Amino acid sequence: MPNQVMAQNSRYFEMRTYTAREGKRPDLIKRFQDHTLKLFEKNGIENIAYFIPTDETNNTLTFILAYPDQASRDVLWNKFANDSEWQAAAKASEANGPLVAKVDQVFMENAPDLTPEIIRDEYEGERVFELRTYYMLPGKVDAIHARFRDYTRELFQKHGMVNVMYWYTIEKDPNAQTKLVYLLAHKNEKAGKTSFEKFGKDPAWHVVRDASEQNGKIVEKVVSVYLKPLPFSPLK
């Protein structure tokens, strides 16, 4: 069991967001469903989650992959990209033009003492996810980590939110500060916003926040996106 836990914690994650060309997202989703997921698996890449935004004006698709470790990422990705089966599927799917206008990628490592070992959620399979990214002020990563580890996750749970996965970004620029990225699950988007409103008004949260910020504010900004899992997403 300890070796299994270590293997889980050493995984290297990649979150990719594809902006589809006008009218092409259904074709992109179909390509993932019919070909891409199984070809990722064939080439040693683990499928974690596939989402589209709840905002219908947002023409993106976001997915999360995992590799055994950082060193294996480029090897496995190149193996997939050079797979003749993938090349044939990609070519066929783009017979009427490219599907993707833009690709954004974020590399991440698991935050092992933030991500719960067991997730219990009665709405599993019928829920939405909230992807939250925290941009910390300089030198505040340890402070945000301690606040989430010791207090925030429990307060989320108190207000009906489910802690799913937590990561820290791995930045290409050695001078850039890592970001905290995490997924919460909610019954629906309205329930998620209501839960966060209650959390923000909780006196216990105010005490925790104020105590943690005695030496200055921790978070510069937070970006939140509500996502719904695609039917073939392993996480849903």
C-alpha positions as CSV (number, residue, x, y, z in Angstrom):
1,M,0.0,0.0,0.0
2,P,2.7,2.6,0.8
3,N,4.3,2.0,-2.6
4,Q,0.9,2.5,-4.3
5,V,0.4,5.8,-2.4
6,M,3.9,7.0,-3.4
7,A,3.1,6.1,-7.1
8,Q,-0.1,8.1,-6.9
9,N,1.7,11.1,-5.4
10,S,4.5,11.0,-8.0
11,R,2.1,11.3,-10.9
12,Y,2.6,14.3,-13.2
13,F,-0.6,16.0,-14.3
14,E,-1.4,17.9,-17.4
15,M,-4.5,20.0,-17.8
16,R,-5.3,21.0,-21.4
17,T,-8.0,23.4,-22.5
18,Y,-8.9,23.3,-26.2
19,T,-10.7,26.3,-27.7
20,A,-12.7,24.7,-30.6
21,R,-13.2,26.4,-33.9
22,E,-16.6,27.8,-34.6
23,G,-19.1,24.9,-34.8
24,K,-16.4,22.2,-34.3
25,R,-16.7,21.3,-30.6
26,P,-19.2,18.4,-31.3
27,D,-16.7,16.9,-33.7
28,L,-13.9,17.4,-31.2
29,I,-15.9,15.7,-28.5
30,K,-16.7,12.8,-30.8
31,R,-13.0,12.4,-31.6
32,F,-12.2,12.1,-28.0
33,Q,-15.0,9.7,-27.4
34,D,-14.3,7.5,-30.3
35,H,-10.5,7.6,-30.5
36,T,-8.4,9.8,-28.3
37,L,-9.2,8.4,-24.8
38,K,-8.4,4.8,-25.8
39,L,-5.3,5.9,-27.7
40,F,-4.1,7.9,-24.6
41,E,-4.5,4.7,-22.6
42,K,-2.8,2.6,-25.3
43,N,0.2,4.8,-25.0
44,G,0.4,4.8,-21.2
45,I,-1.4,8.1,-20.5
46,E,-4.1,8.1,-17.8
47,N,-7.4,9.8,-18.5
48,I,-8.6,11.7,-15.4
49,A,-11.4,14.0,-16.4
50,Y,-13.1,15.6,-19.4
51,F,-15.3,18.7,-19.1
52,I,-17.1,21.5,-21.0
53,P,-18.1,24.7,-19.3
54,T,-21.6,25.2,-18.0
55,D,-21.4,28.6,-19.7
56,E,-22.8,27.8,-23.2
57,T,-21.0,30.8,-24.7
58,N,-17.6,29.3,-23.8
59,N,-16.5,27.1,-26.7
60,T,-13.8,25.2,-24.8
61,L,-13.1,21.6,-23.7
62,T,-10.9,21.0,-20.7
63,F,-9.3,17.7,-19.8
64,I,-6.8,16.4,-17.3
65,L,-4.3,13.6,-17.9
66,A,-1.8,11.9,-15.7
67,Y,1.6,10.4,-16.4
68,P,3.6,8.1,-14.1
69,D,6.1,10.9,-13.4
70,Q,7.4,14.1,-14.9
71,A,10.2,12.4,-16.8
72,S,7.8,10.2,-18.7
73,R,5.5,13.0,-20.0
74,D,7.3,13.9,-23.2
75,V,8.1,10.3,-24.0
76,L,4.5,9.1,-23.7
77,W,3.0,12.2,-25.4
78,N,5.4,11.7,-28.4
79,K,4.5,8.1,-28.5
80,F,0.8,9.0,-28.7
81,A,1.4,11.8,-31.3
82,N,3.3,9.4,-33.5
83,D,0.8,6.5,-33.2
84,S,-0.4,5.7,-36.7
85,E,-3.9,5.0,-35.4
86,W,-4.0,8.5,-33.8
87,Q,-2.7,10.2,-37.0
88,A,-5.3,8.5,-39.1
89,A,-8.1,9.4,-36.7
90,A,-7.0,13.0,-36.5
91,K,-6.7,13.3,-40.3
92,A,-10.2,11.8,-40.8
93,S,-11.8,14.1,-38.2
94,E,-10.3,17.2,-39.9
95,A,-11.4,16.4,-43.4
96,N,-13.5,19.5,-43.4
97,G,-10.9,21.7,-41.5
98,P,-9.1,21.8,-38.2
99,L,-11.2,21.4,-35.0
100,V,-9.0,23.3,-32.5
101,A,-8.1,27.0,-32.7
102,K,-6.1,27.2,-29.5
103,V,-4.5,24.9,-26.9
104,D,-3.6,26.0,-23.3
105,Q,-1.8,23.6,-21.0
106,V,-0.9,23.6,-17.4
107,F,1.4,21.1,-15.7
108,M,0.7,20.2,-12.1
109,E,1.7,17.9,-9.3
110,N,-0.6,16.4,-6.7
111,A,-1.0,18.2,-3.3
112,P,-1.1,14.9,-1.4
113,D,-2.1,16.2,2.0
114,L,-4.9,18.3,0.4
115,T,-6.4,15.8,-2.0
116,P,-8.7,13.5,0.0
117,E,-7.9,9.8,-0.1
118,I,-11.6,8.9,-0.3
119,I,-14.3,11.1,-1.8
120,R,-17.9,10.6,-0.7
121,D,-20.5,12.4,-2.7
122,E,-24.1,11.4,-3.0
123,Y,-24.5,13.4,-6.2
124,E,-21.8,11.5,-8.0
125,G,-22.7,11.2,-11.7
126,E,-25.2,14.0,-11.5
127,R,-23.1,17.0,-10.4
128,V,-21.0,19.9,-11.7
129,F,-17.4,20.7,-10.9
130,E,-15.8,24.0,-10.0
131,L,-12.2,24.5,-11.1
132,R,-10.6,27.1,-9.0
133,T,-7.1,28.6,-9.5
134,Y,-5.4,30.7,-6.8
135,Y,-2.7,33.2,-7.7
136,M,-0.8,33.8,-4.5
137,L,1.1,36.9,-3.5
138,P,4.9,36.4,-3.4
139,G,6.1,33.9,-0.8
140,K,2.6,32.8,0.3
141,V,2.4,29.2,-1.0
142,D,3.2,27.7,2.5
143,A,0.5,30.0,4.0
144,I,-2.2,29.0,1.6
145,H,-1.3,25.4,2.0
146,A,-1.5,25.5,5.7
147,R,-4.9,27.3,5.6
148,F,-6.4,24.7,3.2
149,R,-4.9,21.8,5.0
150,D,-6.0,22.8,8.5
151,Y,-9.2,24.7,8.0
152,T,-10.6,25.6,4.5
153,R,-11.4,22.1,3.2
154,E,-13.3,21.3,6.4
155,L,-15.3,24.5,6.0
156,F,-16.1,23.7,2.4
157,Q,-17.5,20.4,3.5
158,K,-19.5,22.0,6.3
159,H,-21.2,24.1,3.6
160,G,-22.0,21.2,1.3
161,M,-19.0,21.4,-1.1
162,V,-17.1,18.2,-1.9
163,N,-13.2,18.4,-2.0
164,V,-12.1,16.4,-5.1
165,M,-8.5,17.0,-6.1
166,Y,-5.8,19.6,-5.3
167,W,-2.7,20.4,-7.3
168,Y,0.2,22.9,-7.5
169,T,1.3,24.1,-10.9
170,I,4.7,23.4,-12.2
171,E,5.8,26.7,-13.8
172,K,8.2,26.8,-16.8
173,D,9.6,30.1,-15.6
174,P,11.8,29.4,-12.6
175,N,11.0,32.9,-11.2
176,A,7.2,32.3,-11.5
177,Q,5.3,31.3,-8.4
178,T,3.3,28.1,-8.3
179,K,-0.5,28.4,-8.3
180,L,-3.0,26.3,-6.3
181,V,-5.5,24.6,-8.5
182,Y,-8.4,22.5,-7.2
183,L,-11.7,20.9,-8.1
184,L,-14.8,21.1,-6.0
185,A,-18.0,19.2,-6.7
186,H,-21.5,20.6,-6.3
187,K,-25.1,19.3,-6.8
188,N,-25.4,22.0,-9.5
189,E,-24.0,25.5,-10.3
190,K,-26.7,27.3,-8.2
191,A,-26.0,25.1,-5.2
192,G,-22.2,25.8,-5.6
193,K,-22.7,29.5,-5.6
194,T,-25.1,29.3,-2.6
195,S,-22.5,27.2,-0.7
196,F,-19.7,29.6,-1.4
197,E,-21.9,32.5,-0.3
198,K,-22.6,30.8,3.0
199,F,-18.9,29.9,3.4
200,G,-17.9,33.5,2.9
201,K,-20.3,34.7,5.6
202,D,-19.3,32.0,8.2
203,P,-17.8,33.6,11.3
204,A,-15.4,30.6,11.6
205,W,-14.0,31.4,8.1
206,H,-13.5,35.0,9.1
207,V,-11.5,33.9,12.1
208,V,-9.3,31.6,10.0
209,R,-8.8,34.1,7.3
210,D,-7.9,36.9,9.6
211,A,-5.5,34.8,11.6
212,S,-3.8,33.5,8.5
213,E,-3.3,37.0,7.1
214,Q,-1.7,38.6,10.2
215,N,1.5,39.0,8.1
216,G,-0.4,40.2,5.0
217,K,-2.8,39.0,2.4
218,I,-2.2,35.6,0.8
219,V,-4.2,35.5,-2.4
220,E,-3.9,38.0,-5.2
221,K,-6.8,36.7,-7.3
222,V,-9.0,33.6,-7.8
223,V,-10.3,32.3,-11.1
224,S,-13.4,30.1,-10.9
225,V,-14.9,28.1,-13.8
226,Y,-18.0,25.8,-13.5
227,L,-17.7,22.7,-15.6
228,K,-19.9,19.7,-16.4
229,P,-18.3,16.3,-17.1
230,L,-18.7,14.7,-20.5
231,P,-20.4,11.3,-20.5
232,F,-17.1,9.5,-21.1
233,S,-15.2,11.3,-18.4
234,P,-13.7,8.9,-15.8
235,L,-14.4,11.6,-13.2
236,K,-18.1,12.6,-13.2
